[in-house]
Amino acid sequence: MSRLVVVGDALLDRDVTGRATRLCPDAPVPVVEEEERRSRPGGAALAAALAAADGQEVCLICALGRDGAGEELSDLLACAGVEVVDLGLCGPTPEKIRILASGRPLLRLDREGPARPGRPGGEVEAALEAASAVLVSDYGRGVAAALRGHLVRAAARSPLLWDPHPRGSGPVPGAFLATPNAEEAALFAPGVPGGGRAAAGRRARLLLERWRAAGVAVTLGPEGAVLAGEGGSCAVPAPRAAGGDPCGAGDRFASRAASLAAAGASAREAVEGAVRAASAFVAGGGAHAFRPGAPRPPAEGRTAAEELARRVRERGGTVVATGGCFDLLHAGHVRMLEAARSLGDCLVVCLNSDASVRRLKGEDRPLVPQEERATVLRALGCVDEVLLFEEDTPEEALERLRPHIFAKGGDYELSELPEARVLARWGGEAVILPYVEGRSTSRLIREAASRAESG
């Protein structure tokens, strides 16, 4: 198995979650009624724990204070299966405390003071020499600076990835990949004006030359990343994700890219895999939902649509579903889907399978196979997922999804919809959306046939 060595500043993150239903009487601020308090690894420790959760062999070189927070963080890393080389920290272990209400952050409190990492010993060089890849997770608190000479030598032996911080220094020359986010890239390259993907690409190319790196990937949140290398630059788009918590997304990106590099992936392959991993991590609730060392819940029999609905429900969001054949997608379909998506936080389309369409529409339908119909639907910005079903109606699919709302387009009465009775079992509701006159698949088919005959 490949071995990943993570170098950087370890933090202790704490989440305090609760409900906020009233304002404080002496100030216009919400009162949070605490329900849960949980600690987890942060900073470089989070990157290491995430890589270990992927099944990667991980060693973390960091500096822990001789205090309660340091002891707690050490225990969390042991639980996550991360080997630790501790330089020792002269000062308190940094802590970040987030206050959340109904899953949404309200406030962050930082606890830290002047601190200095200890001097590296022989075990640091031994760990770096045994690395298949090295990830520097720099949070500007001194560990990367203290080991810079070691990291220069490491970059000459194996792929070295550097996740920089404005408070720290730039990567060592010869880094395999540097991964600043868009805000960090703008701070490192202040002379490049503008925003968006184009400006990020210009900054990536400038930093590539300045840092003498083999590759620079500027991460763009939900837009993915821009990668610059010796062969030019390219955009790496992210898959769409409904909602989520971006806390820890940068560490998820860097840890996955480093694990892939350790296995021999190219920079582009590493960035593409890291973008997918970060998007899934955010959609799944981010660092707040991560449980180091906990077994992953079984996904057997559960579709991507069901997983999405579960995550949105857990965050207190509204799950919307609709259904249909969607054979030859037209403007009426798109308007209905956009209206349905506006009713909640995610939209799942229950899609009739080919066999189901044949029973409902006749042996000459569908014109477009089910996988292609699903692909077209997923490409729409208003559709978050698609769930295929074999029955004539989506009742069983709705039982699996348990949406809050089922939206149906057309000239119907609610009493006519069997889906309304299904949703009533768990307190959901059915909604009729406006019908778009003159738009139907059957009409398009007749018109195409008529034109073919006349032509």
PEGIJO-V803618 format. One line per field, one symbol per residue. ss: DSSP state (H for helix, E for strand, - for the rest). phi: phi as a letter, one per 30 degrees, with the letter a starting at -180 (. if undefined). burial: + if it has 24 or more other ideal C-beta (glycine too) atoms within 12 Angstrom, else -. A space follows every 50 residues. Layout:
ss->???
phi->???
burial->???
//
This chain:
ss->--EEEEEE-EEEEEEEEEEEEEE------EEEEEEEEEEEEEEHHHHHHH HHH---EEEEEE--E--HHHHHHHHHHHHH--EEEE--EE----EEEEEE E--EEEEEEEE----EE----HHHHHHHH---EEEEE-----HHHH-HHH HHHHHHH-EEEEE-------------EE--EHHHHHHH-------HHHHH HHHHHHHHHHH---EEEEE-HHH-EEEEE--EEEEE------------HH HHHHHHHHHHHH----HHHHHHHHHHHHHHHHH--HHHH----------- ---HHHHHHHHHHH----EEEEEE------HHHHHHHHHHH----EEEEE EE-HHHHHHHH--------HHHHHHHHH------EEEEE-----HHHHHH H---EEEEE----HHH-HHHHHHH----EEEEE-------HHHHHHHHHH HHHH-
phi->.dbcccbldcbccbcccacbcacddcadbdccddcabbcadbidddeddd ddddjddbbccbbcddbdddddddddddddicdbccdibdkdddbbcccb bhicdcabccbabeabddddcdddddddddddabcccdcicjddddcedd ddddddcbeccbcdbedccdddeiddacbdddddddddbddcdjbidddd dddddddedddhcdabccdbidcjacccbddjbaccdcddbdijbdeidd dddddddddddddjddddddddddddddddddddjiddddceidddddcd icdddddddddddddidcccbbbldhdidbddeddddddddddacabccd cddeddddddcjddbddcdeddddddddddddccabbdbcddbddddddd dhddbccbckcbceddcddddddddcidbcbccedcdibadddddddddd ddddd
burial->-+++++++++++++++++-+-----------+-----+++++++++++++ ++++-++++++++++---++-+++-++--++++++++++-++++++++++ +-+++------+--+-++-+---+--++-+++++++++++++++++++-+ +--++--++++++++--+++++++++++++++-+++-++--+----+-++ ++++++++-++-+++++++++++++++++---++++-+++++++++++++ +++++++++++++-+-++++++++++++++++++++++++-+-------- ---++++++++++++-++++++++++++++-+++-++++++-++++++++ ++++-++---+---++++-+--++-+++-+-++++++++-+-+++-++++ ++++++++++------+-++-++----++++++------++--------- -----
//
